Amino acid sequence: MVNDGKIWDVEEAEEKLTPKERVLAALSGDKVDRPPAGSVTSLATLEMMKATNAWFPDVHLDGAKTARLAAAAYEMAGFDTIVPYFSILLEAAAMGLEVKWGKVMPNGDITMPYTAQREGIFKEPEEVRIPDDFLERKPTKALLDAVNLLKSKYGDKVAIVGKAMGPWTLSYHLIGTENTLLLTKMNPKKLHKFIDIFKEITIIFTKALFKEGATIVVIPDHTTGDMTSPNTYKEFLLEVHKDIIKRLKGPVGLHCCGLTLDRMQYFVEAGWNFYHFESKNDAFKAVEITRDKMALFGNVNNTMTLAFGSPEQVRMEALYALQAGVKLVGPECAIPTRVKLENLRAIVEVAKKFPNLKDVKLKAQHNPNWTPPLKFEGVELKVKL
Ligand SMILES: [Zn+2]
């Protein structure tokens, strides 16, 4: 039954909630008419840029263009979320880091924002000053403006997602990744000082995002499995994250890529309302750790499945995540701009049909050392490279 494609021949669930109500209900573990589909990381594709005439890299510094491009995820793909940011360097740029916002290459490829200042801009914690006009600076203001514009147009019905980078990622940008990791061993006291200061940037920006109308805010903090151990999270971030969550009013969640099953119980302990996670982590195992304590968002594979897979493969992975108990189904992280709309719509289709797909049981082979797509029993894998 699974391999003849007929499992999708079921009705969509009757919709009783607005996308915003659906996301908030899923987040709190309340009953939903159907699970929400969406993301909390960048959802911009070339097709969307063409349709909205809002292009990288101009959008990064322009709130109106950001809002227009971001709304395409709701208007064109049917997602329950609108996510108005496409870069992870806005705050660092507002702090004074020199950022190149990318360009359109002659072959049509678009480069992402990056910095040549790989060692960051601060050497000592005493040098760090958060500028008085931090929220007025072009990169931060662009996101605040976008949230404000989206709030007035969609705020009653769609979940508007805000994003403020966490202190660990800010440390990568502002004192350098290598230096951050070195300090964990060489001078932990100094790193604690930096993190305590950068935490204030996260809090100031998150508060401003809620004030402009964000429904939920994601705080990406990349304590990924390939760079840090669970103990590093415990030592440097657990209490810091607890404090951030305590000082914010509104639903906040964590985004962190990579293999994170070994530290997920700490994310629960920190008190995050949701956690947006990657496909390297088996959804069933993740739900086992977080069940009823923290909502999971994600975790459809980007680099293979969404970028190169067929809609059928996308549907299978979306269904697998929902069967596991993932509360909001969508891409695992910022999607590559080449992802086709039909693959994004495939996620939405499964979310809409999910209440009538409960009897279908999928079995998948999950190997964290091998980049998914997941291999489903009895189903031939279709990925075109
Ligand atoms: Zn990510």
Residues whose N, C-alpha, C, O or C-beta is under 5 A from the ligand:
A	BS01	ZN	C257 E332 C333
